[in-house]
Amino acid sequence: MARSHTAHPASTAQRLGRVGGLVIRYGLALILVWIGALKFASYEAAAIEGLVGNSPLLSWTYRMASPPTVAGVIGVIEIVLGCLIAVGPLAPRVSALGSTGAVLMFLTTLSFVFSTPGVWQPGLGFPFLSGAGQFLIKDLVLLGAALWTAGESFGRLRGGP
């Protein structure tokens, strides 16, 4: 008797979906915690100064504190959001809060594409990204990951898988 191939792809798809979900959740959490911790290094505080300083949403922070202090505050926020997202399977409400915060954070960092000088290759413009533009555009995928973890966490709150 021939073996049915319809059950195998579904189970493979389910396993891949579960593994992918774990990679999304814990990859996003790791990236946030890691990059947040780097904000305490002087080179990272200097690296984000142009991004934050040119942002209509965040430039005011430099009137209140020094670049290393602003970077440290951003780092703490990133670390906290990463930790909140990581507890998703145990505390979906907490994870939903962290994921929502990450969505707002990534929307903010994506806005830097429009406010930071030098995002486009000189003389070429859109769609030719410079190194800074390439650095920023990856946040589009991180935004998608944060949206996924938010949806998954809100789904758990409603009794879903």
C-alpha positions as CSV (number, residue, x, y, z in Angstrom):
1,M,0.0,0.0,0.0
2,A,1.3,3.4,-0.9
3,R,2.1,5.7,1.9
4,S,0.2,9.0,2.0
5,H,2.4,12.1,1.7
6,T,-0.3,14.6,2.8
7,A,0.4,14.1,6.6
8,H,4.1,14.5,6.4
9,P,4.2,18.0,4.8
10,A,1.7,19.3,7.4
11,S,3.7,18.0,10.3
12,T,6.9,19.4,8.8
13,A,5.1,22.7,8.2
14,Q,4.0,22.7,11.8
15,R,7.4,21.9,13.1
16,L,9.0,24.6,11.0
17,G,6.4,27.0,12.1
18,R,7.1,26.2,15.8
19,V,10.9,26.4,15.3
20,G,10.5,29.6,13.3
21,G,8.4,31.1,16.1
22,L,11.0,30.3,18.6
23,V,13.8,31.8,16.4
24,I,11.6,35.0,15.9
25,R,10.9,35.4,19.6
26,Y,14.2,34.6,21.1
27,G,16.2,36.1,18.2
28,L,14.4,39.3,18.7
29,A,14.9,39.2,22.4
30,L,18.6,38.5,22.1
31,I,19.1,41.3,19.5
32,L,17.4,43.8,21.8
33,V,19.3,42.8,24.9
34,W,22.6,42.6,23.1
35,I,22.3,45.9,21.2
36,G,20.9,47.5,24.4
37,A,23.9,46.4,26.3
38,L,26.2,47.8,23.6
39,K,24.6,51.2,24.2
40,F,26.8,51.5,27.3
41,A,29.9,51.4,25.1
42,S,31.3,54.8,24.2
43,Y,31.6,53.9,20.5
44,E,27.9,53.0,20.3
45,A,26.8,56.2,22.1
46,A,28.8,58.1,19.5
47,A,27.4,56.0,16.6
48,I,23.7,56.8,17.4
49,E,24.3,60.5,18.1
50,G,23.7,61.5,14.5
51,L,20.6,59.3,14.3
52,V,19.0,60.6,17.5
53,G,20.2,64.2,17.1
54,N,18.5,64.5,13.6
55,S,15.3,62.9,14.7
56,P,12.3,65.1,15.2
57,L,11.0,62.5,17.7
58,L,14.2,62.2,19.8
59,S,16.5,65.2,19.3
60,W,15.1,66.9,22.4
61,T,16.7,64.2,24.5
62,Y,20.1,65.8,24.0
63,R,18.9,69.0,25.5
64,M,18.1,67.0,28.7
65,A,21.2,64.7,28.9
66,S,24.5,63.9,27.4
67,P,24.9,61.5,24.5
68,P,26.2,58.7,26.7
69,T,23.3,59.1,29.1
70,V,20.8,59.2,26.3
71,A,22.4,56.1,24.8
72,G,22.2,54.4,28.3
73,V,18.5,55.2,28.6
74,I,17.9,53.8,25.2
75,G,19.9,50.7,26.1
76,V,17.9,50.1,29.3
77,I,14.7,50.4,27.3
78,E,16.0,47.9,24.7
79,I,17.1,45.4,27.4
80,V,13.8,45.6,29.2
81,L,11.8,45.1,26.0
82,G,13.9,42.1,25.1
83,C,13.4,40.5,28.5
84,L,9.7,41.2,28.3
85,I,9.4,39.6,24.9
86,A,11.4,36.5,26.1
87,V,8.9,35.6,28.8
88,G,6.1,35.2,26.2
89,P,5.3,31.5,26.8
90,L,5.1,32.1,30.5
91,A,3.6,35.6,30.7
92,P,1.8,36.5,27.4
93,R,0.5,39.8,28.8
94,V,4.0,40.9,29.8
95,S,5.3,39.8,26.4
96,A,2.5,41.6,24.6
97,L,3.6,44.8,26.4
98,G,7.2,44.3,25.5
99,S,6.3,43.5,21.9
100,T,4.1,46.6,21.6
101,G,7.0,48.7,23.0
102,A,9.3,47.1,20.4
103,V,6.9,47.9,17.6
104,L,6.9,51.6,18.7
105,M,10.7,51.6,19.0
106,F,11.2,50.1,15.5
107,L,8.8,52.5,14.0
108,T,10.9,55.3,15.6
109,T,14.2,53.9,14.3
110,L,12.7,53.5,10.8
111,S,11.7,57.1,10.9
112,F,15.5,57.9,11.0
113,V,15.6,56.9,7.3
114,F,13.7,60.1,6.6
115,S,15.5,62.4,9.1
116,T,19.2,61.3,9.0
117,P,21.5,63.0,6.5
118,G,23.5,60.5,4.4
119,V,21.0,57.7,4.3
120,W,21.0,57.7,0.5
121,Q,24.2,57.2,-1.6
122,P,25.5,60.7,-2.5
123,G,24.6,61.6,-6.1
124,L,22.3,58.6,-6.5
125,G,19.4,59.1,-4.0
126,F,16.5,56.8,-3.6
127,P,16.6,53.7,-3.7
128,F,20.4,53.5,-3.3
129,L,21.0,53.2,0.4
130,S,24.3,54.2,2.0
131,G,25.8,52.2,4.9
132,A,23.7,54.1,7.4
133,G,20.6,53.4,5.3
134,Q,21.4,49.7,5.1
135,F,21.9,49.7,8.9
136,L,18.4,51.3,9.4
137,I,16.4,49.3,6.9
138,K,16.9,46.0,8.6
139,D,14.6,47.3,11.4
140,L,11.8,46.6,9.0
141,V,12.3,42.9,9.6
142,L,12.7,43.5,13.3
143,L,9.4,45.4,13.2
144,G,7.8,42.4,11.6
145,A,9.2,40.1,14.3
146,A,7.9,42.5,17.0
147,L,4.4,42.5,15.4
148,W,4.5,38.7,15.2
149,T,5.5,38.3,18.9
150,A,2.7,40.8,19.8
151,G,0.1,38.9,17.8
152,E,1.3,35.6,19.2
153,S,1.2,36.9,22.8
154,F,-2.2,38.5,22.4
155,G,-3.4,35.2,20.9
156,R,-2.3,33.4,24.0
157,L,-4.2,35.9,26.1
158,R,-7.4,34.9,24.2
159,G,-6.7,31.2,24.8
160,G,-5.1,30.5,21.5
161,P,-2.0,28.4,20.8
